């Protein structure tokens, strides 16, 4: 950009006397969509995209790559909150583009149990351009199954017959 002489006049009528030239860069290009690289670069949150109790307890870390030094926004959809169906958190990508986020109690409390959860990850560059999202569907099942309708019938010899039902169907081993 160049500002020529007489291009600027102050309130007293004084004019500029020099030509000022400065380069200006205009960045309107969004960064590429980030990748989720937790499991063998396949955009999975866990190997089966189902967070179970053991995975939750050991700590699920969502990680990936993005434009270097970008802000990375993770938006969780499908929450059980009455006030909001999305929850967003932001992390920074390092100079190589790597980023990570460990799911915490607030995330699990918001998401609750069940299917149809979605993670959308977007990168935002230094001037505010926002990438297209990378999305991944996942489920959360951290609750042990409930057994019901269990009864022990009269033993025959050294064995007793056990019958009952449970939802969902589970395997029951009695020793």
Secondary structure, 3 states (H helix, E strand, C coil): CEECCCCCECCCCCECCCCEECCCCCCCCCCCCCEECCCCCCCCCCCCCEEEHHHHHHCCEEEEECCCCCEEEEEEECCCCCCCCEEEEEEECCCCCEEEEECCHHHHHHHCCEEEEEEEEEEECCCCCECCCEEEEEEEECCCCEEEEEEEEEEECCEEEEEEEEECCCCCCCC
